[in-house]
Amino acid sequence: MKKTLSVVLLAITCLSSLPVKAQQLDLSTVTCKDFVTSDKDTIGLIMMWLVGFYAAQDAKPIVDFDKMKENGGKLGEYCGKNPSHSLITAADDVLK
């Protein structure tokens, strides 16, 4: 009984340390400049989201990392030339 209570108390302690509100990123407000100057992890997460967003509705749940890297390069090149464009506008031109 004491062991079970300890586990429950530990779980409650761990869960209570989680942030109340999750971080959010509104991609409709991100510019190309914001994208290319982001850290590597953020760029990777955005690319994962874009891959899913632009995938066909009946596409298999497969992540092609080589294709994602290739598309990321194309998007980075576009954004380097057009830093004031919206990231979504850039993605529409590059990923569709």
N, CA, C and O atoms as a CHARMM CRD file, in Angstrom:
* protein
*
  384
    1    1 MET  N      0.82600  -1.19200   0.00000 PROA 1      0.00000
    2    1 MET  CA     0.00000   0.00000   0.00000 PROA 1      0.00000
    3    1 MET  C      0.87000   1.25600   0.00000 PROA 1      0.00000
    4    1 MET  O      0.59300   2.21000  -0.72800 PROA 1      0.00000
    5    2 LYS  N      1.93600   1.25100   0.83000 PROA 2      0.00000
    6    2 LYS  CA     2.81100   2.41800   0.87400 PROA 2      0.00000
    7    2 LYS  C      3.50000   2.63300  -0.47000 PROA 2      0.00000
    8    2 LYS  O      3.69100   3.76700  -0.91000 PROA 2      0.00000
    9    3 LYS  N      3.87200   1.51700  -1.12000 PROA 3      0.00000
   10    3 LYS  CA     4.53600   1.61600  -2.41100 PROA 3      0.00000
   11    3 LYS  C      3.59700   2.21700  -3.45300 PROA 3      0.00000
   12    3 LYS  O      4.01500   3.07100  -4.23500 PROA 3      0.00000
   13    4 THR  N      2.35900   1.79400  -3.47700 PROA 4      0.00000
   14    4 THR  CA     1.36900   2.31700  -4.41200 PROA 4      0.00000
   15    4 THR  C      1.13600   3.79800  -4.16800 PROA 4      0.00000
   16    4 THR  O      1.07200   4.57700  -5.11900 PROA 4      0.00000
   17    5 LEU  N      1.01000   4.19500  -2.92100 PROA 5      0.00000
   18    5 LEU  CA     0.81800   5.59800  -2.57500 PROA 5      0.00000
   19    5 LEU  C      2.01200   6.43200  -3.01500 PROA 5      0.00000
   20    5 LEU  O      1.84100   7.54600  -3.51100 PROA 5      0.00000
   21    6 SER  N      3.21000   5.90700  -2.83900 PROA 6      0.00000
   22    6 SER  CA     4.41800   6.61600  -3.25900 PROA 6      0.00000
   23    6 SER  C      4.43700   6.82500  -4.76500 PROA 6      0.00000
   24    6 SER  O      4.80000   7.90000  -5.24100 PROA 6      0.00000
   25    7 VAL  N      4.04700   5.80500  -5.51300 PROA 7      0.00000
   26    7 VAL  CA     4.01400   5.90600  -6.96900 PROA 7      0.00000
   27    7 VAL  C      2.98800   6.94600  -7.40800 PROA 7      0.00000
   28    7 VAL  O      3.26000   7.74600  -8.30300 PROA 7      0.00000
   29    8 VAL  N      1.82100   6.93800  -6.79000 PROA 8      0.00000
   30    8 VAL  CA     0.76800   7.90300  -7.12100 PROA 8      0.00000
   31    8 VAL  C      1.23300   9.31900  -6.80800 PROA 8      0.00000
   32    8 VAL  O      1.03400  10.22600  -7.61700 PROA 8      0.00000
   33    9 LEU  N      1.84300   9.52000  -5.65800 PROA 9      0.00000
   34    9 LEU  CA     2.33500  10.84800  -5.28800 PROA 9      0.00000
   35    9 LEU  C      3.43100  11.31900  -6.24300 PROA 9      0.00000
   36    9 LEU  O      3.47900  12.49500  -6.60500 PROA 9      0.00000
   37   10 LEU  N      4.29700  10.41600  -6.64500 PROA 10     0.00000
   38   10 LEU  CA     5.34500  10.76100  -7.59500 PROA 10     0.00000
   39   10 LEU  C      4.74100  11.16500  -8.93500 PROA 10     0.00000
   40   10 LEU  O      5.17900  12.14200  -9.54400 PROA 10     0.00000
   41   11 ALA  N      3.74000  10.42100  -9.39700 PROA 11     0.00000
   42   11 ALA  CA     3.07800  10.74300 -10.66600 PROA 11     0.00000
   43   11 ALA  C      2.40800  12.10600 -10.60200 PROA 11     0.00000
   44   11 ALA  O      2.49700  12.89000 -11.54600 PROA 11     0.00000
   45   12 ILE  N      1.73900  12.38900  -9.49500 PROA 12     0.00000
   46   12 ILE  CA     1.06500  13.68600  -9.33300 PROA 12     0.00000
   47   12 ILE  C      2.09200  14.81200  -9.33100 PROA 12     0.00000
   48   12 ILE  O      1.85900  15.86200  -9.93000 PROA 12     0.00000
   49   13 THR  N      3.20300  14.60900  -8.67700 PROA 13     0.00000
   50   13 THR  CA     4.26400  15.61600  -8.63200 PROA 13     0.00000
   51   13 THR  C      4.81000  15.88500 -10.02100 PROA 13     0.00000
   52   13 THR  O      5.01300  17.03800 -10.40100 PROA 13     0.00000
   53   14 CYS  N      5.04700  14.82500 -10.78000 PROA 14     0.00000
   54   14 CYS  CA     5.58100  14.97700 -12.13900 PROA 14     0.00000
   55   14 CYS  C      4.58500  15.70100 -13.03800 PROA 14     0.00000
   56   14 CYS  O      4.96900  16.59500 -13.79300 PROA 14     0.00000
   57   15 LEU  N      3.33100  15.33100 -12.96700 PROA 15     0.00000
   58   15 LEU  CA     2.31600  15.94500 -13.81000 PROA 15     0.00000
   59   15 LEU  C      2.06600  17.39900 -13.44400 PROA 15     0.00000
   60   15 LEU  O      1.75900  18.21200 -14.31600 PROA 15     0.00000
   61   16 SER  N      2.19300  17.73500 -12.17900 PROA 16     0.00000
   62   16 SER  CA     1.93300  19.11000 -11.76500 PROA 16     0.00000
   63   16 SER  C      3.02800  20.05800 -12.23000 PROA 16     0.00000
   64   16 SER  O      2.83100  21.27300 -12.22800 PROA 16     0.00000
   65   17 SER  N      4.17600  19.52500 -12.62700 PROA 17     0.00000
   66   17 SER  CA     5.25000  20.38900 -13.09600 PROA 17     0.00000
   67   17 SER  C      5.13100  20.69600 -14.58700 PROA 17     0.00000
   68   17 SER  O      5.90900  21.49700 -15.10700 PROA 17     0.00000
   69   18 LEU  N      4.17100  20.07600 -15.29000 PROA 18     0.00000
   70   18 LEU  CA     3.97600  20.35700 -16.70400 PROA 18     0.00000
   71   18 LEU  C      3.38100  21.74800 -16.87500 PROA 18     0.00000
   72   18 LEU  O      2.60500  22.20100 -16.03400 PROA 18     0.00000
   73   19 PRO  N      3.74500  22.43000 -17.97000 PROA 19     0.00000
   74   19 PRO  CA     3.17700  23.76000 -18.19000 PROA 19     0.00000
   75   19 PRO  C      1.66900  23.66700 -18.41900 PROA 19     0.00000
   76   19 PRO  O      1.16600  22.69500 -18.98100 PROA 19     0.00000
   77   20 VAL  N      0.97500  24.69000 -17.97500 PROA 20     0.00000
   78   20 VAL  CA    -0.47500  24.70200 -18.08600 PROA 20     0.00000
   79   20 VAL  C     -0.90300  24.88500 -19.53800 PROA 20     0.00000
   80   20 VAL  O     -1.87200  24.27000 -19.98400 PROA 20     0.00000
   81   21 LYS  N     -0.19800  25.71200 -20.26100 PROA 21     0.00000
   82   21 LYS  CA    -0.54900  25.98600 -21.65200 PROA 21     0.00000
   83   21 LYS  C      0.60500  25.55500 -22.54300 PROA 21     0.00000
   84   21 LYS  O      1.75600  25.91600 -22.29800 PROA 21     0.00000
   85   22 ALA  N      0.29900  24.79300 -23.56300 PROA 22     0.00000
   86   22 ALA  CA     1.32100  24.34400 -24.50400 PROA 22     0.00000
   87   22 ALA  C      1.76500  25.50900 -25.38300 PROA 22     0.00000
   88   22 ALA  O      1.00600  26.44900 -25.61700 PROA 22     0.00000
   89   23 GLN  N      2.99500  25.43500 -25.86200 PROA 23     0.00000
   90   23 GLN  CA     3.47800  26.45200 -26.78200 PROA 23     0.00000
   91   23 GLN  C      2.77000  26.30200 -28.10900 PROA 23     0.00000
   92   23 GLN  O      2.39800  25.19600 -28.50100 PROA 23     0.00000
   93   24 GLN  N      2.58500  27.40500 -28.79700 PROA 24     0.00000
   94   24 GLN  CA     1.91800  27.38500 -30.08800 PROA 24     0.00000
   95   24 GLN  C      2.72400  28.21800 -31.07700 PROA 24     0.00000
   96   24 GLN  O      3.39600  29.17600 -30.69400 PROA 24     0.00000
   97   25 LEU  N      2.65300  27.85100 -32.33000 PROA 25     0.00000
   98   25 LEU  CA     3.29700  28.60300 -33.39600 PROA 25     0.00000
   99   25 LEU  C      2.28800  28.73800 -34.52300 PROA 25     0.00000
  100   25 LEU  O      1.89900  27.74500 -35.13600 PROA 25     0.00000
  101   26 ASP  N      1.87300  29.94500 -34.79200 PROA 26     0.00000
  102   26 ASP  CA     0.92300  30.21400 -35.86800 PROA 26     0.00000
  103   26 ASP  C      1.71900  30.36100 -37.16100 PROA 26     0.00000
  104   26 ASP  O      2.31300  31.40900 -37.41200 PROA 26     0.00000
  105   27 LEU  N      1.73100  29.31300 -37.98000 PROA 27     0.00000
  106   27 LEU  CA     2.54000  29.32900 -39.19400 PROA 27     0.00000
  107   27 LEU  C      2.07900  30.37000 -40.20200 PROA 27     0.00000
  108   27 LEU  O      2.84100  30.73500 -41.09700 PROA 27     0.00000
  109   28 SER  N      0.85400  30.85500 -40.07800 PROA 28     0.00000
  110   28 SER  CA     0.38700  31.88900 -41.00700 PROA 28     0.00000
  111   28 SER  C      1.08500  33.22300 -40.75700 PROA 28     0.00000
  112   28 SER  O      1.02600  34.11600 -41.60200 PROA 28     0.00000
  113   29 THR  N      1.74100  33.36900 -39.61500 PROA 29     0.00000
  114   29 THR  CA     2.44300  34.62000 -39.30900 PROA 29     0.00000
  115   29 THR  C      3.96200  34.51200 -39.47800 PROA 29     0.00000
  116   29 THR  O      4.67400  35.50400 -39.32000 PROA 29     0.00000
  117   30 VAL  N      4.45500  33.32300 -39.79700 PROA 30     0.00000
  118   30 VAL  CA     5.89900  33.11000 -39.92400 PROA 30     0.00000
  119   30 VAL  C      6.35800  33.55900 -41.30900 PROA 30     0.00000
  120   30 VAL  O      5.77900  33.17100 -42.32300 PROA 30     0.00000
  121   31 THR  N      7.40400  34.38100 -41.33800 PROA 31     0.00000
  122   31 THR  CA     7.97600  34.80600 -42.61200 PROA 31     0.00000
  123   31 THR  C      9.11100  33.86900 -43.00200 PROA 31     0.00000
  124   31 THR  O      9.58400  33.06800 -42.19500 PROA 31     0.00000
  125   32 CYS  N      9.52800  33.98300 -44.23100 PROA 32     0.00000
  126   32 CYS  CA    10.67400  33.18800 -44.68700 PROA 32     0.00000
  127   32 CYS  C     11.91100  33.50100 -43.84600 PROA 32     0.00000
  128   32 CYS  O     12.68400  32.60200 -43.51500 PROA 32     0.00000
  129   33 LYS  N     12.09400  34.77000 -43.50200 PROA 33     0.00000
  130   33 LYS  CA    13.25100  35.15700 -42.68400 PROA 33     0.00000
  131   33 LYS  C     13.19100  34.45900 -41.32800 PROA 33     0.00000
  132   33 LYS  O     14.20300  33.95700 -40.83800 PROA 33     0.00000
  133   34 ASP  N     11.99300  34.42800 -40.72000 PROA 34     0.00000
  134   34 ASP  CA    11.82400  33.73900 -39.43800 PROA 34     0.00000
  135   34 ASP  C     12.21500  32.26900 -39.57000 PROA 34     0.00000
  136   34 ASP  O     12.88300  31.71000 -38.70100 PROA 34     0.00000
  137   35 PHE  N     11.78400  31.65700 -40.67200 PROA 35     0.00000
  138   35 PHE  CA    12.03600  30.23600 -40.88900 PROA 35     0.00000
  139   35 PHE  C     13.52900  29.95000 -41.01600 PROA 35     0.00000
  140   35 PHE  O     14.05300  29.07500 -40.32700 PROA 35     0.00000
  141   36 VAL  N     14.21300  30.67600 -41.88900 PROA 36     0.00000
  142   36 VAL  CA    15.62700  30.36500 -42.13600 PROA 36     0.00000
  143   36 VAL  C     16.52900  30.74600 -40.97100 PROA 36     0.00000
  144   36 VAL  O     17.65400  30.25400 -40.87900 PROA 36     0.00000
  145   37 THR  N     16.05900  31.60800 -40.08600 PROA 37     0.00000
  146   37 THR  CA    16.87500  31.98100 -38.92600 PROA 37     0.00000
  147   37 THR  C     16.48900  31.20300 -37.66800 PROA 37     0.00000
  148   37 THR  O     17.03000  31.44900 -36.59000 PROA 37     0.00000
  149   38 SER  N     15.55300  30.26700 -37.81100 PROA 38     0.00000
  150   38 SER  CA    15.14500  29.42800 -36.67400 PROA 38     0.00000
  151   38 SER  C     16.22500  28.39600 -36.37200 PROA 38     0.00000
  152   38 SER  O     17.09100  28.11500 -37.19900 PROA 38     0.00000
  153   39 ASP  N     16.15000  27.83900 -35.16600 PROA 39     0.00000
  154   39 ASP  CA    17.08900  26.77800 -34.81600 PROA 39     0.00000
  155   39 ASP  C     16.71900  25.49300 -35.55700 PROA 39     0.00000
  156   39 ASP  O     15.60300  25.34300 -36.05300 PROA 39     0.00000
  157   40 LYS  N     17.67300  24.58100 -35.61800 PROA 40     0.00000
  158   40 LYS  CA    17.52200  23.34600 -36.39200 PROA 40     0.00000
  159   40 LYS  C     16.30800  22.53200 -35.94300 PROA 40     0.00000
  160   40 LYS  O     15.59700  21.97300 -36.77900 PROA 40     0.00000
  161   41 ASP  N     16.06600  22.46000 -34.63900 PROA 41     0.00000
  162   41 ASP  CA    14.92600  21.68600 -34.13100 PROA 41     0.00000
  163   41 ASP  C     13.59800  22.28000 -34.59300 PROA 41     0.00000
  164   41 ASP  O     12.68700  21.55000 -34.98500 PROA 41     0.00000
  165   42 THR  N     13.49400  23.59900 -34.54600 PROA 42     0.00000
  166   42 THR  CA    12.25500  24.26500 -34.96800 PROA 42     0.00000
  167   42 THR  C     12.02100  24.05700 -36.45700 PROA 42     0.00000
  168   42 THR  O     10.89800  23.78600 -36.88100 PROA 42     0.00000
  169   43 ILE  N     13.07900  24.18500 -37.25100 PROA 43     0.00000
  170   43 ILE  CA    12.95000  23.96200 -38.68800 PROA 43     0.00000
  171   43 ILE  C     12.48700  22.52600 -38.95000 PROA 43     0.00000
  172   43 ILE  O     11.62200  22.30000 -39.79600 PROA 43     0.00000
  173   44 GLY  N     13.04900  21.57400 -38.24100 PROA 44     0.00000
  174   44 GLY  CA    12.65300  20.17500 -38.40600 PROA 44     0.00000
  175   44 GLY  C     11.18800  19.94800 -38.07200 PROA 44     0.00000
  176   44 GLY  O     10.48600  19.23900 -38.79200 PROA 44     0.00000
  177   45 LEU  N     10.72900  20.54600 -36.98600 PROA 45     0.00000
  178   45 LEU  CA     9.32600  20.40000 -36.59900 PROA 45     0.00000
  179   45 LEU  C      8.39800  21.04700 -37.62400 PROA 45     0.00000
  180   45 LEU  O      7.35600  20.48600 -37.96400 PROA 45     0.00000
  181   46 ILE  N      8.77300  22.21300 -38.11100 PROA 46     0.00000
  182   46 ILE  CA     7.95500  22.88500 -39.12100 PROA 46     0.00000
  183   46 ILE  C      7.91400  22.05100 -40.39700 PROA 46     0.00000
  184   46 ILE  O      6.85700  21.90100 -41.01100 PROA 46     0.00000
  185   47 MET  N      9.06000  21.51200 -40.79300 PROA 47     0.00000
  186   47 MET  CA     9.09400  20.67900 -41.99800 PROA 47     0.00000
  187   47 MET  C      8.21200  19.44500 -41.83400 PROA 47     0.00000
  188   47 MET  O      7.51900  19.05700 -42.77500 PROA 47     0.00000
  189   48 MET  N      8.22600  18.82600 -40.66100 PROA 48     0.00000
  190   48 MET  CA     7.35700  17.66400 -40.42300 PROA 48     0.00000
  191   48 MET  C      5.89400  18.06300 -40.58200 PROA 48     0.00000
  192   48 MET  O      5.11400  17.32900 -41.18800 PROA 48     0.00000
  193   49 TRP  N      5.52000  19.21200 -40.04500 PROA 49     0.00000
  194   49 TRP  CA     4.14500  19.67000 -40.15200 PROA 49     0.00000
  195   49 TRP  C      3.79500  19.92100 -41.62000 PROA 49     0.00000
  196   49 TRP  O      2.73000  19.51500 -42.08500 PROA 49     0.00000
  197   50 LEU  N      4.69000  20.58700 -42.34400 PROA 50     0.00000
  198   50 LEU  CA     4.43800  20.89400 -43.74900 PROA 50     0.00000
  199   50 LEU  C      4.29200  19.62600 -44.58500 PROA 50     0.00000
  200   50 LEU  O      3.42900  19.55300 -45.46000 PROA 50     0.00000
  201   51 VAL  N      5.13100  18.63200 -44.31900 PROA 51     0.00000
  202   51 VAL  CA     5.03000  17.35900 -45.04500 PROA 51     0.00000
  203   51 VAL  C      3.63900  16.76200 -44.84400 PROA 51     0.00000
  204   51 VAL  O      3.01200  16.31300 -45.80300 PROA 51     0.00000
  205   52 GLY  N      3.16500  16.75800 -43.62600 PROA 52     0.00000
  206   52 GLY  CA     1.82700  16.23000 -43.35000 PROA 52     0.00000
  207   52 GLY  C      0.73200  17.06800 -43.97900 PROA 52     0.00000
  208   52 GLY  O     -0.24200  16.53300 -44.50800 PROA 52     0.00000
  209   53 PHE  N      0.89100  18.36900 -43.92100 PROA 53     0.00000
  210   53 PHE  CA    -0.12500  19.27900 -44.46100 PROA 53     0.00000
  211   53 PHE  C     -0.26600  19.13400 -45.96900 PROA 53     0.00000
  212   53 PHE  O     -1.37800  19.15600 -46.49700 PROA 53     0.00000
  213   54 TYR  N      0.85500  18.98700 -46.66100 PROA 54     0.00000
  214   54 TYR  CA     0.82900  18.91200 -48.11900 PROA 54     0.00000
  215   54 TYR  C      0.72000  17.48500 -48.65200 PROA 54     0.00000
  216   54 TYR  O      0.72100  17.28400 -49.86600 PROA 54     0.00000
  217   55 ALA  N      0.62600  16.50600 -47.78200 PROA 55     0.00000
  218   55 ALA  CA     0.47100  15.11700 -48.22400 PROA 55     0.00000
  219   55 ALA  C     -0.94800  14.89600 -48.73400 PROA 55     0.00000
  220   55 ALA  O     -1.89600  15.54100 -48.28300 PROA 55     0.00000
  221   56 ALA  N     -1.07000  13.98700 -49.66600 PROA 56     0.00000
  222   56 ALA  CA    -2.39800  13.61900 -50.15900 PROA 56     0.00000
  223   56 ALA  C     -3.20100  13.00800 -49.01700 PROA 56     0.00000
  224   56 ALA  O     -2.63600  12.37400 -48.12500 PROA 56     0.00000
  225   57 GLN  N     -4.50000  13.19700 -49.04400 PROA 57     0.00000
  226   57 GLN  CA    -5.34500  12.72900 -47.95600 PROA 57     0.00000
  227   57 GLN  C     -5.25400  11.22000 -47.76400 PROA 57     0.00000
  228   57 GLN  O     -5.36200  10.72500 -46.64200 PROA 57     0.00000
  229   58 ASP  N     -5.05500  10.48800 -48.86100 PROA 58     0.00000
  230   58 ASP  CA    -4.98500   9.03600 -48.75400 PROA 58     0.00000
  231   58 ASP  C     -3.53800   8.51400 -48.74500 PROA 58     0.00000
  232   58 ASP  O     -3.30100   7.32400 -48.95300 PROA 58     0.00000
  233   59 ALA  N     -2.59000   9.40100 -48.50800 PROA 59     0.00000
  234   59 ALA  CA    -1.17900   9.00000 -48.48700 PROA 59     0.00000
  235   59 ALA  C     -0.91000   8.06200 -47.30800 PROA 59     0.00000
  236   59 ALA  O     -1.52200   8.18100 -46.24700 PROA 59     0.00000
  237   60 LYS  N      0.01200   7.13600 -47.51800 PROA 60     0.00000
  238   60 LYS  CA     0.39300   6.22400 -46.44400 PROA 60     0.00000
  239   60 LYS  C      1.15900   7.00300 -45.37300 PROA 60     0.00000
  240   60 LYS  O      1.82100   7.99300 -45.68400 PROA 60     0.00000
  241   61 PRO  N      1.07600   6.56900 -44.13000 PROA 61     0.00000
  242   61 PRO  CA     1.75300   7.28300 -43.03700 PROA 61     0.00000
  243   61 PRO  C      3.25300   6.98100 -43.00800 PROA 61     0.00000
  244   61 PRO  O      3.75700   6.35600 -42.07500 PROA 61     0.00000
  245   62 ILE  N      3.94600   7.43400 -44.04100 PROA 62     0.00000
  246   62 ILE  CA     5.38700   7.20600 -44.16700 PROA 62     0.00000
  247   62 ILE  C      6.08100   8.55700 -44.24300 PROA 62     0.00000
  248   62 ILE  O      5.66500   9.43300 -45.00000 PROA 62     0.00000
  249   63 VAL  N      7.13200   8.72300 -43.46200 PROA 63     0.00000
  250   63 VAL  CA     7.93800   9.93700 -43.51700 PROA 63     0.00000
  251   63 VAL  C      9.18900   9.62300 -44.32400 PROA 63     0.00000
  252   63 VAL  O     10.00400   8.79400 -43.91900 PROA 63     0.00000
  253   64 ASP  N      9.34000  10.28200 -45.45900 PROA 64     0.00000
  254   64 ASP  CA    10.51200  10.12700 -46.31000 PROA 64     0.00000
  255   64 ASP  C     11.48700  11.24500 -45.93500 PROA 64     0.00000
  256   64 ASP  O     11.36300  12.37200 -46.41400 PROA 64     0.00000
  257   65 PHE  N     12.45300  10.92400 -45.07800 PROA 65     0.00000
  258   65 PHE  CA    13.36900  11.94300 -44.56800 PROA 65     0.00000
  259   65 PHE  C     14.24400  12.53400 -45.67000 PROA 65     0.00000
  260   65 PHE  O     14.57900  13.71800 -45.62000 PROA 65     0.00000
  261   66 ASP  N     14.61900  11.72600 -46.66600 PROA 66     0.00000
  262   66 ASP  CA    15.41100  12.25800 -47.77600 PROA 66     0.00000
  263   66 ASP  C     14.61500  13.29700 -48.55800 PROA 66     0.00000
  264   66 ASP  O     15.13500  14.35300 -48.91600 PROA 66     0.00000
  265   67 LYS  N     13.34800  12.98400 -48.81700 PROA 67     0.00000
  266   67 LYS  CA    12.47800  13.92400 -49.54000 PROA 67     0.00000
  267   67 LYS  C     12.23400  15.17900 -48.69400 PROA 67     0.00000
  268   67 LYS  O     12.20900  16.29300 -49.21700 PROA 67     0.00000
  269   68 MET  N     12.05600  14.98500 -47.38300 PROA 68     0.00000
  270   68 MET  CA    11.84900  16.12400 -46.50300 PROA 68     0.00000
  271   68 MET  C     13.08100  17.02900 -46.51100 PROA 68     0.00000
  272   68 MET  O     12.95200  18.25300 -46.52900 PROA 68     0.00000
  273   69 LYS  N     14.26600  16.43400 -46.49900 PROA 69     0.00000
  274   69 LYS  CA    15.50600  17.21400 -46.53700 PROA 69     0.00000
  275   69 LYS  C     15.61800  17.96800 -47.86400 PROA 69     0.00000
  276   69 LYS  O     16.00300  19.13700 -47.89400 PROA 69     0.00000
  277   70 GLU  N     15.27800  17.28600 -48.95200 PROA 70     0.00000
  278   70 GLU  CA    15.30700  17.91500 -50.27400 PROA 70     0.00000
  279   70 GLU  C     14.34000  19.10200 -50.32800 PROA 70     0.00000
  280   70 GLU  O     14.70100  20.18300 -50.79200 PROA 70     0.00000
  281   71 ASN  N     13.11300  18.89000 -49.85000 PROA 71     0.00000
  282   71 ASN  CA    12.12100  19.97000 -49.83300 PROA 71     0.00000
  283   71 ASN  C     12.53700  21.10300 -48.89900 PROA 71     0.00000
  284   71 ASN  O     12.28500  22.27400 -49.18200 PROA 71     0.00000
  285   72 GLY  N     13.16900  20.74900 -47.79300 PROA 72     0.00000
  286   72 GLY  CA    13.66900  21.77800 -46.88100 PROA 72     0.00000
  287   72 GLY  C     14.72500  22.64200 -47.54500 PROA 72     0.00000
  288   72 GLY  O     14.76400  23.85600 -47.34200 PROA 72     0.00000
  289   73 GLY  N     15.58300  22.01200 -48.34200 PROA 73     0.00000
  290   73 GLY  CA    16.58800  22.76600 -49.09300 PROA 73     0.00000
  291   73 GLY  C     15.95700  23.70900 -50.10000 PROA 73     0.00000
  292   73 GLY  O     16.37500  24.85900 -50.23600 PROA 73     0.00000
  293   74 LYS  N     14.94200  23.21300 -50.80700 PROA 74     0.00000
  294   74 LYS  CA    14.23000  24.04300 -51.78700 PROA 74     0.00000
  295   74 LYS  C     13.52900  25.20800 -51.09200 PROA 74     0.00000
  296   74 LYS  O     13.55600  26.34200 -51.57100 PROA 74     0.00000
  297   75 LEU  N     12.90800  24.91100 -49.96700 PROA 75     0.00000
  298   75 LEU  CA    12.20300  25.95500 -49.21800 PROA 75     0.00000
  299   75 LEU  C     13.19500  26.97700 -48.67400 PROA 75     0.00000
  300   75 LEU  O     12.93700  28.18000 -48.71400 PROA 75     0.00000
  301   76 GLY  N     14.32900  26.49900 -48.16500 PROA 76     0.00000
  302   76 GLY  CA    15.36100  27.40500 -47.66800 PROA 76     0.00000
  303   76 GLY  C     15.91400  28.30300 -48.76500 PROA 76     0.00000
  304   76 GLY  O     16.16700  29.48700 -48.54300 PROA 76     0.00000
  305   77 GLU  N     16.10000  27.72700 -49.95800 PROA 77     0.00000
  306   77 GLU  CA    16.59100  28.51300 -51.09600 PROA 77     0.00000
  307   77 GLU  C     15.58600  29.59200 -51.48400 PROA 77     0.00000
  308   77 GLU  O     15.94600  30.74900 -51.69800 PROA 77     0.00000
  309   78 TYR  N     14.31500  29.18900 -51.57100 PROA 78     0.00000
  310   78 TYR  CA    13.25100  30.14700 -51.89200 PROA 78     0.00000
  311   78 TYR  C     13.21200  31.25900 -50.84300 PROA 78     0.00000
  312   78 TYR  O     13.15800  32.44400 -51.17300 PROA 78     0.00000
  313   79 CYS  N     13.24100  30.85400 -49.57900 PROA 79     0.00000
  314   79 CYS  CA    13.13600  31.82900 -48.48900 PROA 79     0.00000
  315   79 CYS  C     14.35300  32.74300 -48.42200 PROA 79     0.00000
  316   79 CYS  O     14.23600  33.91000 -48.04900 PROA 79     0.00000
  317   80 GLY  N     15.51900  32.21500 -48.78200 PROA 80     0.00000
  318   80 GLY  CA    16.71300  33.05600 -48.81400 PROA 80     0.00000
  319   80 GLY  C     16.59000  34.18500 -49.82000 PROA 80     0.00000
  320   80 GLY  O     17.11100  35.28000 -49.61000 PROA 80     0.00000
  321   81 LYS  N     15.89400  33.90700 -50.91900 PROA 81     0.00000
  322   81 LYS  CA    15.70000  34.90900 -51.96500 PROA 81     0.00000
  323   81 LYS  C     14.50600  35.82400 -51.69400 PROA 81     0.00000
  324   81 LYS  O     14.41600  36.92300 -52.24300 PROA 81     0.00000
  325   82 ASN  N     13.59100  35.35800 -50.84200 PROA 82     0.00000
  326   82 ASN  CA    12.34000  36.09200 -50.58200 PROA 82     0.00000
  327   82 ASN  C     12.05500  36.15700 -49.07900 PROA 82     0.00000
  328   82 ASN  O     11.05100  35.60600 -48.62500 PROA 82     0.00000
  329   83 PRO  N     12.91300  36.81400 -48.30500 PROA 83     0.00000
  330   83 PRO  CA    12.77100  36.77500 -46.84200 PROA 83     0.00000
  331   83 PRO  C     11.48600  37.39500 -46.29600 PROA 83     0.00000
  332   83 PRO  O     11.07600  37.07200 -45.18100 PROA 83     0.00000
  333   84 SER  N     10.85400  38.26400 -47.04900 PROA 84     0.00000
  334   84 SER  CA     9.64000  38.90600 -46.53400 PROA 84     0.00000
  335   84 SER  C      8.37500  38.11400 -46.85200 PROA 84     0.00000
  336   84 SER  O      7.30300  38.43200 -46.33900 PROA 84     0.00000
  337   85 HSD  N      8.48800  37.08800 -47.69000 PROA 85     0.00000
  338   85 HSD  CA     7.30500  36.28600 -48.01900 PROA 85     0.00000
  339   85 HSD  C      6.86500  35.46300 -46.81300 PROA 85     0.00000
  340   85 HSD  O      7.66600  35.12100 -45.94300 PROA 85     0.00000
  341   86 SER  N      5.58700  35.15900 -46.78600 PROA 86     0.00000
  342   86 SER  CA     5.03400  34.25900 -45.77500 PROA 86     0.00000
  343   86 SER  C      5.58000  32.85100 -46.01900 PROA 86     0.00000
  344   86 SER  O      5.74300  32.43700 -47.16600 PROA 86     0.00000
  345   87 LEU  N      5.86000  32.12700 -44.95100 PROA 87     0.00000
  346   87 LEU  CA     6.33900  30.75300 -45.09100 PROA 87     0.00000
  347   87 LEU  C      5.31000  29.89000 -45.81500 PROA 87     0.00000
  348   87 LEU  O      5.67500  29.03600 -46.62300 PROA 87     0.00000
  349   88 ILE  N      4.03900  30.10500 -45.53300 PROA 88     0.00000
  350   88 ILE  CA     2.98600  29.32200 -46.18000 PROA 88     0.00000
  351   88 ILE  C      2.93100  29.63200 -47.67600 PROA 88     0.00000
  352   88 ILE  O      2.71800  28.72500 -48.48000 PROA 88     0.00000
  353   89 THR  N      3.11400  30.87800 -48.05800 PROA 89     0.00000
  354   89 THR  CA     3.17800  31.23700 -49.47600 PROA 89     0.00000
  355   89 THR  C      4.34900  30.52800 -50.13500 PROA 89     0.00000
  356   89 THR  O      4.22000  29.98400 -51.23100 PROA 89     0.00000
  357   90 ALA  N      5.48900  30.53800 -49.46400 PROA 90     0.00000
  358   90 ALA  CA     6.68300  29.85600 -49.98500 PROA 90     0.00000
  359   90 ALA  C      6.42200  28.37300 -50.12500 PROA 90     0.00000
  360   90 ALA  O      6.75300  27.77300 -51.14700 PROA 90     0.00000
  361   91 ALA  N      5.82900  27.77900 -49.10100 PROA 91     0.00000
  362   91 ALA  CA     5.54500  26.33900 -49.13400 PROA 91     0.00000
  363   91 ALA  C      4.55300  26.00500 -50.23700 PROA 91     0.00000
  364   91 ALA  O      4.67500  24.96600 -50.88600 PROA 91     0.00000
  365   92 ASP  N      3.57400  26.87200 -50.45700 PROA 92     0.00000
  366   92 ASP  CA     2.61900  26.65800 -51.55100 PROA 92     0.00000
  367   92 ASP  C      3.35100  26.61400 -52.89100 PROA 92     0.00000
  368   92 ASP  O      3.03400  25.78600 -53.74600 PROA 92     0.00000
  369   93 ASP  N      4.31700  27.49000 -53.07500 PROA 93     0.00000
  370   93 ASP  CA     5.06900  27.53200 -54.33700 PROA 93     0.00000
  371   93 ASP  C      6.02800  26.34700 -54.47300 PROA 93     0.00000
  372   93 ASP  O      6.20000  25.80500 -55.56500 PROA 93     0.00000
  373   94 VAL  N      6.63900  25.95400 -53.38100 PROA 94     0.00000
  374   94 VAL  CA     7.70300  24.94100 -53.41900 PROA 94     0.00000
  375   94 VAL  C      7.18300  23.51500 -53.25400 PROA 94     0.00000
  376   94 VAL  O      7.65500  22.61000 -53.94300 PROA 94     0.00000
  377   95 LEU  N      6.24200  23.30000 -52.37700 PROA 95     0.00000
  378   95 LEU  CA     5.85600  21.94300 -51.98900 PROA 95     0.00000
  379   95 LEU  C      4.62700  21.39200 -52.71200 PROA 95     0.00000
  380   95 LEU  O      4.37200  20.19000 -52.63400 PROA 95     0.00000
  381   96 LYS  N      3.88200  22.20300 -53.39100 PROA 96     0.00000
  382   96 LYS  CA     2.67500  21.69600 -54.07800 PROA 96     0.00000
  383   96 LYS  C      3.03800  20.96000 -55.32100 PROA 96     0.00000
  384   96 LYS  O      2.15700  20.46600 -56.02500 PROA 96     0.00000
